[in-house]
């Protein structure tokens, strides 16, 4: 009944039906989404140049972690504010923050100031991602949302692939500052396109500040992500600090739940998250993020260290994965729009994705480069059946007045799932190596950063380390299969079957 009412009473429906929806809506939400996603990856290839310019090699990771923490914190804040004051209006705010922060990043002379500017940039970028997703729900009728979510997923994949390439080119030819300054003209273009978005008059959620919830949520996100970043170093010396940070995050999370249950206008919508359709979908997004980001993170290490491929060959071999994700998202979005079915697509896709991970775990050493590329293409196609469907299900269950909170919950779940997933896979790899060969574990800790076997080791030792890492990756691929298996059961038990 709620879905039918949404469709019948949707003020945007008449607007969309009388205008070319794709040209009116999609460019206006595509460019902000592209900006937010590309800024997560464009910095990667510029990190060595930034570290050399600032003389702070050991603190270079702060630039990446700061943006991730800030963007994760910003997601529910923009979701809540968008529901209260209008998502189109908040998009202008997020774009303004992002553009101003980009200029500050380029002007930062030290790693500390650059980190602060990246925090501000993340506060804008997190809003761009959440608001882009929610604006689809506000401007597009319910059945058509899946198609547009598929388009956005394809944009995100392209941005992830484009970022490192663009970052390397700009850094080499124009200096590392150019990777931030390029955001200014693109951001101004996004502002101009946002003006074209429809601004329907709908009932808004009442806004009341929740400073206690914000402080506790910030503490939870910051300590948890910093703890997982420590674990990903695969270094025993980092475990005590990582464990202490993780404990602080757990305490903050429990206190946050207690506080939000009593708050009159909570930052984290626990009542919304208790709906079976929504918590199933958010947990599915977390499992999907864990599997996909783990694969993207550790497959290059496997290919370069175990298979001996060059970085350029590795990059080419990962292209089928990104193509598959984009194609899978587009096809799934169109199928959902035509049929109205939802969970059937991730159910089937995750079964097949699990099979691909099992094949990699059991027979990867025997597969040629073309066979691995084919498996990565299939994995991308099958994993592409998830994210667009998850967004549509959550938005449909939440209703029009809470689209921002719904979109933010998916974004937050996926980010936390990706962080936990990559940390868990790194821990499994390190644990297996420690049991088999402590020397291989120490070499692997260095390779997490360099993605190459430690130079200077005798050839025999390098071969032995590669063999041990090959065996450890069996456990890693099985862990990724466990993530997709968990996602399968969450999709199977989700009560929202059609929209």
Buried (B, 14 or more C-beta within 10 A) or exposed (E): EEBEEBBEEBBBBEBBEEEEBEEBBBBBBBBBBBBBBBBBBBBBBBBEBBBEBBEBEEBBBBBBBBBBBBBBBBBBBBBBBBBBBBBBEBBBBBBEBBBBBBBBBBEBEEBEBBBBBBBBBBBBBBBBBBBBBBBBBBBBBBBBBBBBBBBBBBBBBBBBBBBBEBBBEBBEEEBBBBBBBBBBEBBEEBBEBBEEBBBBEBEEBEEEEBEBBBBBBBBBBBBBBBBBBBBBBBBEEBBEBBEEBBEBBBBBBEBBEEBBEEBEBBBBBEEBBEBEBBBBBBBBBBBBBBBBBBBBBBBBBBBBBBBEBEEEBBBEBBBBBBBBBBBBBBBBBBBBBEBBBBBBBBBBBBBBBBBBBBBBBEEBEEBEEEEBBBBBBBBBBBBBBBBBBBBBBBBBBBBBEBBBBBBBBBBBBBBBBBBBBBBBBBBBBBBBBBEBBEBBBBBBBBBBEEBEBBEEBEEEBBEBBBBBBBBBBBBBBBBBBBBBBBBBBBBBEBEBEEB
